[in-house]
Amino acid sequence: MGTNRQDAKDAKRREPSEEVDRLAYAVIGAAIEVHRVLGPGFLEEVYKEALIIEFFRCGIPHTVEKWVTVNYKGHEVGKGRLDFLVADCLILELKAVQNLAPVHEAQVLSYLKMTNYPLALLINFNVPSSKTASNVLSSLINLLLASLASWRFVK
């Protein structure tokens, strides 16, 4: 019984804060607006530049192409590049591919693991606009919660 309580406490501790949730919704809204205007078919760089404009328009604080250190047993062994770091707490990784592959999710989970940020969004802009709104939303955005998806790797 004590293990279940501890698991529940650990799960609660891993949930993103209300501020991170608010930022995630704002980022998702900005991504939906970019997709609504541009549609699918462009290179990732085009969507990145459009998101920068939308983030400034919406007042979403962000850093573009943030470099982070990869450590192995206390030694720097390389660097990784986040497409966006939003408000110093949310990773945003962009794709413009036919289908997201496990390697894309692994990349984002690795970023979460090495940075300990609470949340990452993996967004694929190559989604047909002809789908219904709910299908576009679920196809456009894949949420990866460090607190739920990668806790076993992070802690």
N, C-alpha and C positions, 0 to 999 in steps of 0.2 A: 504494500500500500504506500509506503514512504517513497518508493521509486516513482510511482505515478504522480504524486504531488510534486516531486522534484522535477520530473519531466514537464509538468504543467508550468511550473515556475520558470524553467529554462525557456520554454516556448514563448511565454509572455515576455521575457526579457529580450528575445530575439525579434519581436514584432517591431516594425518600423514605427517611429514616432508620428504623431499627428502632423508635424511640420514636414516630415519626409513624405507622408501620404499626400499632403496638400501640393507639394512640389511635383510629385509623380503625376497627379491629375493635371496640373498646369502643363507639364511637359507633354503628356498624352494629348491634351487639347491642342497644343502648338503643332504636334506631329500630324494630327488629323487635319488641321487647317492647311498645312503644307501639302499633304496628300490630296486634299480636296481641290486645291488650286492647280497643282502640277500634275497629279495623276501618276500612274506608274510609267516606267520605261527609261528613266534617266539614270545616270551613274550616281553612286553614293555621294560623291563630292557635290553634286547639284543640290541634293536634299540637305546636306550639311550646311551649305551656304544659305539656303532658304530658311533653315531652322535658326541660324544665327540671327537673321533679320527678324524672324518671328519671336525669338527669345527677347531681343531688344525691344520690340514692339510691346510685348507683354510684361516687360520688367522682370524676366526670369534670369537670375544671376547664373553665370556659367563661365567655364574655362574651356577653350577649344584645344583639342589634341594635347591633353595633359599627360606628361610622361610620369610613370611610376616605376619604382625600383623593384626588381625581383630579387628576393633574398633566399639563400639556401644555408641553413644552419648558421645564420649570422653573417654570411658573406654575400656581397652583391654579385650576382651572376648574370644580370641582364636588366633590361628595361622593357616595359610594356607601354603602349600608348592608348589611352582612353579617348574615344571620339569626343566625348564631352564629360566634364565633371560639373554637375549642377549644384550650386550653393555649397560646394565643398562636402557634399554628403550623398549624392546620387549619381551613379554611373549611367551614362547613356551611350549605347553602342548601336550604330546604324548599319544596315545592310540594304542592298538593292539587288536581291537575288531571286531566282525562280522559287526556291524553297529553302527555308532555314534547315541547316544540317546540324547533327549533333556537335560537330566541331565549333559551330557558332555559339551554341549554348556553353560548351566547355570553355571557350575563350572568355565569356562573360563570368562564368563561375570562377575561373582562375583569377580574373581581375578582382572579384569580390573577396576571394581568399587572401590575395596579397595586399589588399588595401584595408580590409575590415570595414568598408562602408556598408551601411545597412541595406541598400537596395540598388538594383541595377535594372534598367529597361533595355531590352533588345528589340529594336524596331526594324521591320523589313518593309520598305516602301514599294516593293515590286508586287503590289496587290491590285488586281483589276478593279477599276472603279464601277464596273457594271454589277458587282455583287450588292446584296442588300446591305444596309447600314450596319446591322449587327454582325454580318459576316465579314465586312471590311474591317470593323473594329477588332474582331477576334483574330483575323489574319494579319492585320497590320502590326499589332502590338502583342508581344510575348513578354509577360512580366516574369522576371526571375527574382524571387525574394530570397535574399541571403538567409533570412530568418526561417524560411521554410524549405527551400530547395537545396541549400548548400551547407546547412548547419553542421552536418556530419563531417564536412571537409574543413570548415573554418575553425571549429573549436576542437 
